[in-house]
Amino acid sequence: MFHDSSKLIVFLTRGAAHIATVRLHPKPTVVHTKRVSWNALTLPGLFQQIKIKYNTSSLRVLLGDELSYIVTLTIPPLPLSTERSYIQKQLTSVIPETLGFNDWDYKVASVTKQQKTVLVFTPVQSVLNVITKSALQSAMTVEAIEPQSIAAKRNVNPLIGLAMKKDIKGADEEVLNVTPFLHKTDTVSPKQPFHWKLFLSLTIGVTSLVLTGSTVALLMYMHNTPPSVIQEEVKEQTTPPLEPTQEEELTPEPTQEEEPDLSEISVLILNGTGIPGSSKAIKDLLEENGFMKVDAGNADSFGFTKTEVSLHSSLSPRIYEIIASLLSNYDVVQKDPLTSDFNYDVLITVGTKQE
């Protein structure tokens, strides 16, 4: 069981989860780590295994910056009752996702008579959704969720930085709190009382921000998330790791067959709708969930209403199941297998997205 003297951190990057135990006293130290693979289908099972193996019902989630949006905005002085709505309107031009009212939050970084500077954070929505689902299914409490670069402001090792986090609760404009809801269609005013099915919170102390005029800094989809910090910390530890000390490697809950290695499967995505960005949106979604060899382009013609998926006959049918699950907002159909001379393992022709 974990107490205030130690924290369990799950560090999620593209396709990899680093499970770390951080002891806070007498000196903050990472004393135990494991690395496993994950995707949208296996994370709920991984949370359940963490709960059992570590005998804990709570954890904190650290996100690689490539799974986060971090935005700095300059806004005019506004009443607190309208400030949040104003910021959400500004986010539509800098974050390429549809954000629910409670999928993001902000903190005031500086104030002058003429303007306010605010820091906004939201996870990539597909990642936030699967974290929420995993916590609900495993009955785990996610105490805090924070991006790597912000946690690193407290400590050069972001794992320790998130473990040191104390500013969990506070006023809306003073503390970043991401609180995803069980029903994503709910719209709740930040001043209206409500009951949470799950509490995910994020806060930071902004110690130094260099901000100019109305500059908007968007840090997204960075591909240089090194796990070396974790490895260095493990090498430097001088005390025995916290329990559990002698456990086998955690592996995500398997289905009837072993989960395929998505990182080795090549995928070609073609835009069959004519709507700019349709193929790139699915490319980003697949990459967020473990596919690493993904290219995108345009189909020979537009007007597709269904999203068509074709696989090489040598691939496991599980690949189609995973893709269809990830594309739940599309009408997905499986087409004839690809010919042997086709240069990709999977071909996806994007059709109209369902509302």
MOZI-V235855 format. One record per residue. N is the residue number from 1. RES is the residue in one small letter. PHI is phi in degrees with one decimal (NA if undefined). OMEGA is omega in whole degrees, 0 to 359 (* if undefined). BURIAL is # if it has 16 or more other C-alpha atoms within 10 Angstrom, else .. Layout:
BEGIN
N;RES;PHI;OMEGA;BURIAL, N;RES;PHI;OMEGA;BURIAL
END
This chain:
BEGIN
1;m;NA;181;., 2;f;-92.6;180;#, 3;h;-122.4;182;., 4;d;-61.7;183;., 5;s;-79.8;179;., 6;s;-147.6;180;#, 7;k;-134.0;175;#, 8;l;-100.1;183;#, 9;i;-116.4;171;#, 10;v;-112.1;183;#, 11;f;-98.6;183;#, 12;l;-100.5;169;#, 13;t;-120.7;181;#, 14;r;-64.1;174;#, 15;g;82.1;183;#, 16;a;-128.9;176;#, 17;a;-121.9;177;#, 18;h;-105.9;181;#, 19;i;-98.8;189;#, 20;a;-128.6;170;#, 21;t;-102.7;180;#, 22;v;-117.3;175;#, 23;r;-93.1;185;#, 24;l;-92.0;184;#, 25;h;-128.1;3;., 26;p;-79.0;177;., 27;k;-133.9;180;., 28;p;-56.6;185;#, 29;t;-148.4;171;#, 30;v;-82.2;186;#, 31;v;-112.3;185;#, 32;h;-161.5;178;#, 33;t;-140.0;171;#, 34;k;-140.3;178;., 35;r;-118.8;178;#, 36;v;-136.0;175;., 37;s;-87.9;178;#, 38;w;-152.8;168;#, 39;n;-151.7;186;#, 40;a;-62.2;183;#, 41;l;-87.1;185;#, 42;t;-99.1;183;#, 43;l;-62.2;178;#, 44;p;-57.3;178;#, 45;g;-65.8;178;#, 46;l;-65.9;176;#, 47;f;-59.6;181;#, 48;q;-65.1;178;#, 49;q;-66.9;177;#, 50;i;-59.8;180;#, 51;k;-59.0;182;#, 52;i;-76.2;187;., 53;k;-71.1;181;., 54;y;-100.1;177;#, 55;n;50.7;181;., 56;t;-142.3;178;., 57;s;-115.9;181;#, 58;s;-141.8;177;#, 59;l;-156.2;174;#, 60;r;-120.6;183;#, 61;v;-111.3;174;#, 62;l;-103.7;181;#, 63;l;-105.3;168;#, 64;g;-59.1;183;#, 65;d;-61.9;178;#, 66;e;-72.0;177;#, 67;l;-107.1;185;#, 68;s;-136.1;167;#, 69;y;-113.7;178;#, 70;i;-126.5;189;#, 71;v;-126.5;173;#, 72;t;-107.9;182;#, 73;l;-123.7;170;#, 74;t;-108.6;184;#, 75;i;-127.2;176;#, 76;p;-74.8;175;., 77;p;-60.7;183;., 78;l;-138.8;172;., 79;p;-60.8;181;., 80;l;-58.7;182;., 81;s;-68.2;181;., 82;t;-115.9;186;., 83;e;-62.0;183;., 84;r;-64.1;179;#, 85;s;-63.3;179;., 86;y;-63.7;181;., 87;i;-62.9;181;#, 88;q;-60.7;178;#, 89;k;-64.4;179;., 90;q;-67.9;183;., 91;l;-67.0;182;#, 92;t;-62.8;181;., 93;s;-92.4;184;., 94;v;-123.4;178;., 95;i;-117.2;186;#, 96;p;-81.0;178;., 97;e;-141.0;174;., 98;t;-90.5;185;., 99;l;-97.4;170;#, 100;g;-70.8;185;#, 101;f;-62.4;184;#, 102;n;-112.9;179;#, 103;d;-87.5;183;#, 104;w;-145.1;173;#, 105;d;-156.0;185;#, 106;y;-139.7;174;#, 107;k;-138.1;178;#, 108;v;-73.3;181;#, 109;a;-94.3;179;#, 110;s;-157.0;184;., 111;v;-139.3;168;., 112;t;-127.9;179;., 113;k;-66.0;185;., 114;q;-94.6;187;., 115;q;-161.1;172;., 116;k;-121.9;171;#, 117;t;-111.2;183;#, 118;v;-124.6;176;#, 119;l;-106.9;184;#, 120;v;-117.1;177;#, 121;f;-133.0;168;#, 122;t;-150.1;172;#, 123;p;-70.5;166;#, 124;v;-53.9;192;#, 125;q;-62.1;179;#, 126;s;-64.5;178;#, 127;v;-72.4;178;#, 128;l;-60.2;181;#, 129;n;-63.4;183;#, 130;v;-74.6;174;#, 131;i;-64.6;179;#, 132;t;-60.3;179;#, 133;k;-60.0;183;#, 134;s;-65.3;180;#, 135;a;-66.0;180;#, 136;l;-66.6;183;#, 137;q;-68.3;182;., 138;s;-95.7;183;#, 139;a;57.9;176;., 140;m;-98.0;175;#, 141;t;-95.3;175;#, 142;v;-92.0;185;#, 143;e;-67.9;184;., 144;a;-156.6;175;#, 145;i;-135.7;189;#, 146;e;-153.7;177;#, 147;p;-77.5;185;#, 148;q;-57.2;186;#, 149;s;-67.4;179;#, 150;i;-78.6;177;#, 151;a;-61.7;181;#, 152;a;-69.4;176;., 153;k;-71.0;178;#, 154;r;-86.2;182;#, 155;n;-154.0;181;., 156;v;-58.9;172;., 157;n;-91.7;184;#, 158;p;-62.1;176;#, 159;l;-61.4;177;#, 160;i;-68.2;179;#, 161;g;-57.3;179;#, 162;l;-70.8;178;#, 163;a;-64.4;181;#, 164;m;-78.3;185;#, 165;k;-59.9;179;#, 166;k;-114.3;185;., 167;d;-83.4;182;#, 168;i;-89.3;184;#, 169;k;-118.1;178;., 170;g;164.8;179;., 171;a;-63.8;186;., 172;d;-53.8;184;#, 173;e;-85.5;183;#, 174;e;-109.5;185;#, 175;v;-136.1;176;#, 176;l;-78.0;179;#, 177;n;-130.2;174;#, 178;v;-97.5;185;#, 179;t;-127.7;179;#, 180;p;-65.1;184;#, 181;f;-106.3;177;#, 182;l;-60.5;178;., 183;h;-107.1;186;., 184;k;-70.9;180;., 185;t;-85.6;179;., 186;d;-63.5;173;., 187;t;-124.0;186;., 188;v;-125.9;176;., 189;s;-64.6;180;., 190;p;-64.3;179;., 191;k;-95.7;182;., 192;q;-88.0;178;., 193;p;-68.2;178;., 194;f;-151.1;178;., 195;h;-104.5;182;., 196;w;-95.6;171;., 197;k;-78.0;182;., 198;l;-147.7;180;#, 199;f;-113.7;175;#, 200;l;-116.3;184;#, 201;s;-126.8;178;#, 202;l;-138.8;175;#, 203;t;-140.8;176;#, 204;i;-143.6;170;#, 205;g;-105.7;181;#, 206;v;-86.3;185;., 207;t;-93.7;181;., 208;s;-155.1;178;., 209;l;-128.9;176;., 210;v;-101.0;189;., 211;l;-125.8;179;., 212;t;-130.0;174;., 213;g;45.4;182;., 214;s;-106.7;181;., 215;t;-61.6;175;., 216;v;-115.7;181;#, 217;a;-103.1;180;., 218;l;-115.1;179;#, 219;l;-101.0;185;., 220;m;-144.6;176;#, 221;y;51.3;174;#, 222;m;-85.1;186;., 223;h;-107.1;182;., 224;n;-119.3;180;., 225;t;-86.8;186;#, 226;p;-85.3;173;., 227;p;-84.3;185;., 228;s;-63.4;179;., 229;v;-59.3;179;., 230;i;-64.1;183;#, 231;q;-63.2;179;., 232;e;-62.1;181;., 233;e;-66.6;179;#, 234;v;-64.6;180;#, 235;k;-64.4;185;., 236;e;-84.6;185;., 237;q;-63.8;182;., 238;t;-117.6;179;., 239;t;-120.9;181;., 240;p;-61.7;178;., 241;p;-65.2;175;#, 242;l;-69.1;176;., 243;e;-63.9;359;., 244;p;-81.1;185;., 245;t;-101.8;184;., 246;q;-123.1;180;., 247;e;-118.9;177;., 248;e;-73.7;180;., 249;e;-60.5;173;., 250;l;-71.9;173;., 251;t;-133.5;179;#, 252;p;-56.5;181;#, 253;e;-55.2;182;#, 254;p;-76.8;171;., 255;t;-89.5;182;., 256;q;-65.8;176;., 257;e;-127.9;181;., 258;e;-61.7;181;., 259;e;-65.2;181;#, 260;p;-70.2;177;., 261;d;-83.1;185;., 262;l;-66.9;184;#, 263;s;-66.7;182;#, 264;e;-97.8;184;., 265;i;-96.7;180;#, 266;s;-88.0;185;#, 267;v;-131.0;172;#, 268;l;-112.8;181;#, 269;i;-112.8;180;#, 270;l;-114.2;179;#, 271;n;-77.7;180;#, 272;g;-103.2;182;#, 273;t;-105.4;186;#, 274;g;83.1;179;#, 275;i;-83.8;182;., 276;p;-55.8;176;., 277;g;89.0;184;., 278;s;-64.4;181;#, 279;s;-73.2;180;#, 280;k;-67.0;179;#, 281;a;-60.7;179;., 282;i;-73.7;176;#, 283;k;-57.0;180;#, 284;d;-62.3;181;., 285;l;-63.6;180;#, 286;l;-65.3;180;#, 287;e;-66.4;178;#, 288;e;-66.0;186;#, 289;n;-115.5;168;#, 290;g;110.9;177;#, 291;f;-76.7;186;#, 292;m;-113.8;182;#, 293;k;-113.4;187;#, 294;v;-124.5;174;#, 295;d;-119.4;182;., 296;a;-136.9;178;#, 297;g;-166.1;181;., 298;n;-108.5;174;#, 299;a;-74.4;179;#, 300;d;-66.9;178;., 301;s;-144.7;180;., 302;f;-110.4;179;#, 303;g;95.8;178;., 304;f;-70.6;176;#, 305;t;-99.7;177;#, 306;k;-100.6;176;#, 307;t;-93.9;187;#, 308;e;-97.8;181;#, 309;v;-125.3;176;#, 310;s;-123.5;181;#, 311;l;-125.0;168;#, 312;h;-63.0;183;#, 313;s;-63.4;181;., 314;s;-78.0;182;., 315;l;-80.0;176;., 316;s;-68.2;175;., 317;p;-57.9;179;., 318;r;-61.2;180;., 319;i;-62.0;178;#, 320;y;-63.5;180;#, 321;e;-60.0;180;., 322;i;-65.4;181;#, 323;i;-64.3;180;#, 324;a;-62.4;178;#, 325;s;-65.8;179;., 326;l;-67.1;181;#, 327;l;-97.7;184;#, 328;s;-66.6;179;., 329;n;-88.7;180;., 330;y;-123.9;174;#, 331;d;-87.1;189;#, 332;v;-94.7;176;#, 333;v;-130.7;178;., 334;q;-95.2;181;., 335;k;-101.9;182;., 336;d;-60.6;179;., 337;p;-59.5;178;#, 338;l;-74.4;177;#, 339;t;-73.9;185;., 340;s;-65.9;182;., 341;d;-90.4;177;., 342;f;-72.2;190;., 343;n;-80.1;180;., 344;y;-123.0;178;#, 345;d;-76.5;184;#, 346;v;-134.0;174;#, 347;l;-122.6;178;#, 348;i;-119.4;173;#, 349;t;-105.8;189;#, 350;v;-77.1;174;#, 351;g;-105.8;184;#, 352;t;-65.0;177;#, 353;k;-77.1;180;#, 354;q;-80.0;178;., 355;e;-77.9;*;.
END
